[in-house]
Amino acid sequence: MTQTLRTLRREPGFVFVALLTLGLGIGANAGIFSIIKAVVLDPLPYESSERIAVLWEVNPEGSLERVSIPTFLDWKTESRTLEALAAYRQVDFTFSGAGDPLSLAGVRATPELFAVLKARPAS
């Protein structure tokens, strides 16, 4: 133990680099876990969130795409296992008038979206 302390006292640069490396590693792991926990592990802020799913289509090349309107309508009329089905798209809206135009992010959705999420719109 004494030999170790003497060696560390003689090599302060090594001690600094070792402590810096440990600190950065622990900090990075804590940050990544916080992000994963918030995005993946925490439940969605909706009632029965474990029953909510997002559905995608697979194109002929094998990659994921948003569901087309005809496919959505087919699923809605022919599904026997889904309790409810809604569609949404994230869109940008631009408001203009007097002054500079204002661009806002929004959602265009079918009327069933609030029923699927078991949520009420803010008034």
C-alpha positions in Angstrom: 0.0 0.0 0.0 2.8 2.4 0.9 4.7 1.6 -2.3 1.5 2.3 -4.3 1.0 5.7 -2.7 4.7 6.6 -3.3 4.4 5.6 -7.0 1.2 7.7 -7.4 2.8 10.7 -5.7 5.8 10.5 -8.2 3.5 10.3 -11.2 0.8 13.0 -10.8 0.2 13.2 -14.5 -0.8 9.5 -14.6 -3.1 10.0 -11.7 -4.8 13.0 -13.4 -5.2 11.1 -16.7 -6.6 8.1 -14.9 -9.1 10.1 -12.8 -10.1 12.1 -15.9 -10.7 8.9 -17.9 -12.8 7.4 -15.1 -14.8 10.6 -14.7 -15.5 10.9 -18.4 -16.4 7.2 -18.7 -18.8 7.3 -15.7 -20.3 10.6 -16.9 -20.9 9.3 -20.4 -22.5 6.1 -19.2 -24.8 8.0 -16.9 -25.8 10.4 -19.7 -26.5 7.6 -22.2 -28.5 5.6 -19.6 -30.6 8.7 -18.8 -31.4 9.2 -22.5 -32.2 5.5 -23.0 -34.3 5.4 -19.8 -36.3 8.5 -20.9 -36.8 7.3 -24.5 -37.1 3.5 -24.3 -37.7 2.3 -20.7 -40.1 4.9 -19.3 -43.8 4.3 -20.2 -45.5 6.7 -22.5 -47.6 9.4 -20.7 -50.9 7.8 -21.8 -53.4 5.5 -20.2 -52.7 1.8 -21.1 -49.5 2.9 -23.0 -48.3 -0.7 -23.2 -51.2 -1.3 -25.6 -50.2 1.5 -28.1 -48.2 0.5 -31.1 -46.9 2.4 -34.2 -47.3 0.6 -37.4 -45.2 0.9 -40.5 -45.2 -0.5 -44.0 -42.3 -2.3 -45.6 -41.7 -1.2 -49.2 -40.5 -3.7 -51.9 -36.8 -2.8 -51.2 -37.4 -3.9 -47.5 -37.1 -0.5 -45.8 -39.7 1.0 -43.5 -42.1 3.7 -44.7 -45.1 5.6 -43.3 -48.4 3.8 -43.9 -50.2 5.0 -47.0 -53.7 6.3 -46.8 -55.2 3.4 -48.8 -53.4 0.9 -46.6 -54.6 2.7 -43.4 -58.2 2.7 -44.7 -58.0 -1.0 -45.5 -56.6 -1.8 -42.0 -59.3 0.3 -40.4 -62.1 -1.5 -42.2 -60.7 -5.0 -42.1 -59.0 -5.3 -38.8 -60.6 -7.6 -36.2 -57.9 -7.5 -33.6 -57.2 -3.7 -33.1 -59.3 -1.9 -30.6 -58.9 1.4 -32.4 -56.7 2.8 -35.2 -55.6 6.4 -35.9 -53.1 8.0 -38.3 -51.0 11.0 -37.9 -48.2 12.9 -39.7 -45.8 15.5 -38.4 -46.0 18.6 -40.6 -44.7 22.1 -40.6 -47.3 24.9 -40.8 -46.4 28.4 -42.0 -48.5 31.3 -40.8 -48.3 34.6 -42.7 -50.0 37.9 -42.5 -48.8 41.2 -41.1 -45.1 40.8 -40.3 -42.7 38.0 -40.9 -44.1 34.5 -41.6 -44.1 32.1 -38.6 -43.2 28.4 -39.1 -44.5 26.0 -36.5 -44.2 22.2 -36.1 -47.5 20.4 -35.8 -49.4 17.2 -36.4 -52.1 16.4 -38.9 -54.2 13.5 -37.5 -57.4 11.5 -38.0 -60.2 12.3 -35.5 -59.6 9.0 -33.7 -56.2 10.0 -32.4 -57.4 11.3 -29.1 -59.6 8.2 -28.6 -56.6 5.9 -29.3 -54.4 7.8 -26.8 -57.3 8.1 -24.4 -56.5 11.8 -24.1 -58.4 15.0 -24.3 -57.2 18.0 -26.3 -56.1 21.0 -24.4 -58.7 23.8 -24.3 
